[in-house]
Amino acid sequence: MVPPIELRSDNAAGAAPEIVASLAAANLGSALAYGSDPWTHRLRDRVRQVFEHPTAEVFPVVSGTAANALALSALCPPWGAVLCHETAHILQSECAATSMFSGGGAMRGLPGADFRLTPRSLDDAFAATRWGDPHHSQPAAVSLTQPTDYGTIYEPAEISALADRARTRGLRVHVDGARLANALATLGCGPAELTWRAGVDVLSLGATKNGALSADVIVCFDPALSEQLVYRVKRAGHVASKMRFQSAQLDAYLDGGLWLRLARQANAAMAHLASGLEGLGVNLVTRPRVNMLFARVDEAMADQWAQAGLLFHRFGSGLIRLVTSFQTTEADIDEALARIGAAMSSGGSRR
């Protein structure tokens, strides 16, 4: 049996050695609980330095779902609505967690080319809203997925334009940054330019997909919202008693640009894979800019890829997703392309 090649998800990857070392270091001696430890204090300082924001607050949590739902709960009242793209993770894959933690906030999925919201998307949503009518949920927040769940990216100017449009109706802005490092590695801009300087109020900063162990963090750029999150995070059961083990990982993740180095490795592996697939005539849904791509492959061909030991997700109707991680090597991609080429040469069809 041929060894499998992991292309299902960056969640399937292990932990980065630097992250594991940070846990070992944090395991020496004792420390105060619930965030009153040197690692959490250092994480706060690190985030303020990396994001160039003097009052940013950090709230480590165990998952991206928790980060998104709790961050948005501070932006959206029970009678409010969160506007997001119709393909957004918070709408499609988080089991209405935002609605639960906000006490009933509605989720409104909006269209937009390239799986992204546009100012027109927001204008149309605002025009369709019965403002001031208690029969209708009132839009309170805009949530952007960066990069999107289909691997496309918002440029800083595009985020600014959306934030400006949101402000005309008093809406706050949240970014689901589960793979923010991958977007930054592609764009080459600073974290501040892609977040608070572009008008973002709260960020869900992912680390688990990029080398951490069940450690993501809410980064809040608004002191008033931070005051809420102190209580919302605790009430939701996400203030870990031994928070130092989350904070140590997150601090190591940001230290010296590790997060960007890991993301560049994943992005480079995907660029190699995408180029090879195009050369083989595979129909890519979008040209990937980060570490994931979607392709149109009929079921018979997908079966052959699976039989050749490729691990990937199927989304129905001939749509498959391939994801690389910081652990994906050039040799992995060369072998994957060789197996795919052999499968296609054997007479399978493609779309």
Secondary structure as UniProt FT lines:
FT   STRAND          5..6
FT   HELIX           10..12
FT   HELIX           17..26
FT   TURN            34..35
FT   HELIX           38..50
FT   TURN            51..52
FT   TURN            54..55
FT   STRAND          57..61
FT   HELIX           64..73
FT   TURN            74..75
FT   TURN            78..79
FT   STRAND          80..85
FT   TURN            86..87
FT   HELIX           89..92
FT   TURN            95..96
FT   HELIX           97..101
FT   TURN            102..103
FT   STRAND          106..110
FT   HELIX           113..115
FT   HELIX           119..127
FT   TURN            131..132
FT   TURN            134..135
FT   STRAND          138..145
FT   TURN            149..150
FT   HELIX           156..167
FT   TURN            168..170
FT   STRAND          172..177
FT   TURN            178..179
FT   HELIX           180..187
FT   TURN            191..195
FT   HELIX           196..198
FT   STRAND          202..205
FT   HELIX           208..210
FT   STRAND          216..220
FT   HELIX           223..235
FT   TURN            236..237
FT   TURN            241..243
FT   HELIX           244..254
FT   HELIX           255..257
FT   HELIX           258..279
FT   TURN            280..281
FT   STRAND          283..284
FT   STRAND          292..296
FT   HELIX           299..307
FT   TURN            308..309
FT   STRAND          310..311
FT   STRAND          313..314
FT   TURN            317..318
FT   STRAND          319..323
FT   TURN            326..327
FT   HELIX           330..345
FT   TURN            346..347
//
